[in-house]
Each structure stands twice: as structure tokens, then as C-alpha cells.
Amino acid sequence: MQKSRAILIGRMQPVHNGHMQVINKILEEVDELIIGIGSAQISHEKKDPFTAGERIVMISQALADANVDPSRYYIIPMQDINFNAIWVSHVKMLTPPFSIVYTGNSLVKQLFKEEGFEVRQPPLYDRLHLSGTEVRRRIINDENWQELVPNATVDVMSEIEGVERMKNLSIKEISDI
């Protein structure tokens, strides 16, 4: 019997509890999941402070802590190519074969539908709090962000001095004013 394999692509800046809930829900529906770390080439920016490698460590450690069988997922960094007409081919080139795409992004949905893929909307969990934007906002404002992320994200943030990095990235330069 052929296994069902799906893909979920996200920036995961940083990995938070909403990501984990979505991944766990998808793994209830499919045999294997490709987790694409989107915008892999971008880091050290206010909206995208973490490297692809740092995000891979966050997600892989969080999945290990949650006792998710590593044979059920692949984590693959994916660079943006800014060429929508060939983007699906680019993703297919980087990944094992898949037949289902989970996305809430209307452009991604359109591009994969045009290529004949089954596209499903992933469930959203408490989007008011469980978003990368909210986690980053709390970090910069010295609010409780740790409650929104897996312990693995807290650990990686400590290891890489991520809070300090984010605060430095959020400071407006005199030339920016």
C-alpha cells in the first residue's frame, strides 16, 4: 500500500506551539509529512531573525520532545526563488514526492492547484496568540513569549542569544529615521 505524503511550508520564525499543533494534526491524516522551512536564505532581519539551520534545530528538537516518530517527517530548507511560474517545480525538485499540500496561503494554494495537487487548509489554533508575529512582538517587548513556544525553541533561543539578536534587529538606525 502506498503511503500518503504531504507537505507543509512555513517560515517558522520562530517555531511556536501553533506550528506543533498543525503538524500533529496533519500527521493524524497522512503517513509522512515534509516540513518545508520557507525563506531559508533569509535571516538576521526583524521579520526573519533566525537562520534555516536554527529553525531546523527548533523544529526537530520540538518533534523529538513530543515523541513524534522521525521516520514520519522530513525537514527541508527551501529558498525563495521569486518566480511564481516555476516555484512548484522548484519545491518538487527539493523534496520527496508528495500528493497533498497543506497551506493557508492563497498564492501557494493557487500555484499547487494549477499543478494538479490536492490542497488542504491546515487547522489554525489560537491565531491571536500563536503566530510568529506575536512571539516576536513579545520577545522585543520583554513579555512572556515562552508560553507560546515549545521548550526546544526556548533552548535554541538561549543557545544562539536569540532574544539579544531580535532586540538588536528591532533598533531603528539613525539612517532609518
Secondary structure, 3 states (H helix, E strand, C coil): CCCCEEEEEECCCCCCHHHHHHHHHHHHHCCEEEEEECCCCCCCCCCCCCCHHHHHHHHHHHHHHCCCCHHHEEEEECCCCCCHHHHHHHHHHHCCCCCEEECCCHHHHHHHHHCCCEEECCCCCCCCCCCHHHHHHHHHCCCCCHHHCCHHHHHHHHHHCHHHHHHHHHCCCHHHC
